[in-house]
Amino acid sequence: VARLTSPIVRLKGRWVFTGLGADGVRHNYEILDRGIDADAAERLRDFERGDLFATPSARDIGQPVKRRLPDAAGLVSRWKPT
């Protein structure tokens, strides 16, 4: 579980964002654009800074901590501030 610390933005064929993990470490995340349809893109745009999320299907791809999700469904909302 992590807290979203940046907006989710689309850059050069991928969606990128950062999150602060429960361990206090900043993680960089990316989702490749090739598997994102219009509904998934809208779902990604609904996430805002401060939201808690989980990424059970993410895998580490580099240092500093960089993680890749296989698709937008891999980003699971846990809590949204009101």
C-alpha positions as CSV (number, residue, x, y, z in Angstrom):
1,V,0.0,0.0,0.0
2,A,1.3,3.5,-0.9
3,R,0.1,7.1,-1.0
4,L,0.0,8.8,-4.4
5,T,2.4,11.8,-4.3
6,S,2.2,13.0,-7.9
7,P,-0.5,13.2,-10.5
8,I,-0.7,10.3,-12.9
9,V,0.4,11.7,-16.3
10,R,0.9,10.3,-19.8
11,L,4.5,10.6,-21.1
12,K,6.0,9.1,-24.3
13,G,3.9,5.9,-24.5
14,R,3.5,5.3,-20.7
15,W,1.6,6.6,-17.7
16,V,3.9,7.6,-14.8
17,F,3.4,8.6,-11.2
18,T,5.1,8.4,-7.8
19,G,4.0,7.0,-4.5
20,L,5.3,7.0,-0.9
21,G,5.2,3.4,0.4
22,A,4.3,2.3,3.9
23,D,8.1,1.8,4.4
24,G,8.7,5.5,3.8
25,V,10.5,4.9,0.5
26,R,9.5,6.9,-2.7
27,H,8.6,4.5,-5.5
28,N,8.3,5.5,-9.2
29,Y,5.6,3.6,-11.1
30,E,4.8,3.2,-14.8
31,I,2.1,1.6,-16.9
32,L,2.8,1.1,-20.6
33,D,0.2,2.8,-22.8
34,R,-0.3,0.0,-25.3
35,G,-2.8,-1.8,-23.0
36,I,-4.8,1.3,-22.0
37,D,-8.2,1.9,-23.6
38,A,-10.4,4.9,-23.1
39,D,-12.1,3.5,-20.0
40,A,-8.8,2.6,-18.3
41,A,-7.4,6.1,-19.1
42,E,-10.4,7.7,-17.5
43,R,-10.0,5.5,-14.4
44,L,-6.3,6.6,-14.1
45,R,-7.3,10.2,-14.4
46,D,-9.7,9.8,-11.4
47,F,-6.7,9.2,-9.1
48,E,-5.6,12.3,-7.2
49,R,-2.6,13.1,-4.9
50,G,-3.2,11.7,-1.4
51,D,-5.1,8.6,-2.5
52,L,-4.1,5.3,-1.0
53,F,-3.5,2.5,-3.5
54,A,-2.2,-1.0,-3.8
55,T,-0.2,-2.6,-6.7
56,P,-0.3,-6.3,-6.1
57,S,0.9,-7.1,-9.7
58,A,3.7,-4.6,-9.9
59,R,7.3,-5.8,-10.5
60,D,10.6,-4.0,-9.8
61,I,12.4,-2.9,-13.0
62,G,15.2,-0.7,-11.7
63,Q,17.0,1.5,-9.2
64,P,16.1,3.8,-7.6
65,V,13.0,1.9,-6.8
66,K,11.0,1.8,-10.1
67,R,8.0,-0.5,-10.6
68,R,6.0,-1.4,-13.6
69,L,2.3,-2.4,-13.6
70,P,1.1,-4.8,-16.4
71,D,-2.1,-2.7,-17.0
72,A,-4.4,-0.1,-15.4
73,A,-6.3,-2.9,-13.5
74,G,-3.1,-3.4,-11.5
75,L,-3.6,-0.1,-9.7
76,V,-6.2,-0.7,-7.0
77,S,-7.7,2.2,-5.1
78,R,-7.8,1.6,-1.3
79,W,-9.0,5.0,0.1
80,K,-9.7,8.5,-1.2
81,P,-9.6,11.6,1.1
82,T,-12.9,13.5,1.2
